[in-house]
Amino acid sequence: MASDSEPAERDRLRVSRSLAIPTAELEWRATTSGGPGGQHANRSATRVEVRFDVAASPSLGPRQRARLLERLGPVVRAAAGDERSQVRNRQLALDRLAAKLAAGLAVEPPRHPTKPSRAERERRLTDKHHRARTKRDRQPLRDPDG
């Protein structure tokens, strides 16, 4: 059971194994979705936008904060207006926010350049010879007399 100072797992947005953001740090806004849909779309606030303040979040470590600020900026937003229900749009927006944050935190493995294989070099040379022959065949025949 979670203590009073630590929110329960359902009160957190799980981004990765090392990061779970309390929902209290998220800022919500609901608006009308707009577009076609008649009275329901025009009158119901079903479109949801969620904001996460990267710069002010106490849940992030210094490296996580630096990486997110560099890649995504000081505030990350996600919106959803796909569904008619605000509850489903809230979940979609949370999922999109988690995906953005996870992508921003992802560490790319270092690339180690390799030499081209022998087959690759031979294929390249064969293609070059073929292309040269094609261009040579397009040239008009030269008259040897002048």
N, C-alpha and C positions, 0 to 999 in steps of 0.2 A: 504494500500500500504506500502511496506517495505521501510525503510529509506536506505540511501546510506551506512551507517555503518553496517546495519544488512542485511545479504543475504536473498533473497526471499526463500519461502518454497521449491521451486523446486531446489534451489541451496544447499539444505541440505539433509543429509542422516538421516532419522528419524529412530532411534534405539528403543526408548521407549518414554513414555509420558514425561519423564524428561530429555531426551537426544536427541539432533539433532546436527549432526556434519556438519559443512560447507564443501562442496566438495573441497574447496581450501586446506583443510588439508589432503586430500587424494592424494596418489602418484600412478600414473598409469603407466603400462608397457604393451605393446602389442608385442607378438611374434607369430611365426608360430606355428600352433597347432601340427604338427608332426603326425605320424601314417599314416594309409591309407587314401586315398582321392585324390590321383593324383596331378595334377598341382595346383589346387586351394589350397589344404592344404599346399603344399610345398612353395607357393609363397605369400600367403595372410597372413598378420599379424592379425589373427582373435582371437587368444587366448589372454585373458586379465587377468592381475594380478593387484589387487589393494592392497595398503599397507596403514596402519594407524599407525602413531607413537603415541602410548599411552603415553609414557613418556614426550613428548614435546607438547602435545595437550593442548591449552588454553580452549577448550570447556568442558573439564572434571572437575568435582569438585574433591576435595581431596579424598573423600571416594570412588567415582567412579574410580579414577585413581588407588588408592591402591588396590581395588578389581580386576580390570583388570590386573594390573601388577602381582598380585599374581596368578591369574588363567590362563592368556593368555600370559604373558610376555610383553616386552617393545614394540614389533611391532607385529601387527596382519595382516595376509595376507589372501586373498581369491582369487581364480582363477576360471576362467570358459573358457572352450574351446569346449563346447558341441555343439554350433550352428555354422553355416557357416558365420553368420553375426557378425561383431565386436560390433555393437550397441546392439544386443541381449545379447552377452556375457558380455558386460559392465553392463547391467542391472542384469544379473545373478550373476556376481561377487559382485555387490552392495548388492543384496539380501542376498548372503551368508555371506558377511562381517557383515551386520546388524544382521543376525541370530547369528553369533559367538559372537558379542559384547553383544547382548541381553542375551544370555546364560551365558556369563561371568559376567554380572551385576545382574543376578537373585539371589534373596536372598531366601535361603531355609528356610522354616518355621521350628521352633524348634520342635524336636520330643519329645513327652511326653510318656515315657514308660508306658505301662498298664499291668495289671496282666492278665494271661490267663483265659478265662471263664471256668466255671464248665464243660461245654460240651467239651471244648478243652482238659481239663485235663483228662476227662473220655475217650475221643477218643485216647489220647496218651497212657493211661494205657491199653486200649483194644488192641491197636496195639502192645504194648510190650508183652502182654500175648500171642497174636497170633504168634508173631515172636518166642517167647520162645518155644511154643508148636511145631512150625515147626521145630526148631533146635533139640528139644528133639526127635521128630519122626524120624529124620535122623540118630540118633545114633543106632549102632548095639545093638541088644538085648543082655543083659548080662545073663550069665549062673549063676543061684543062687548057684550052687554047687562049683563053683570055678574058 
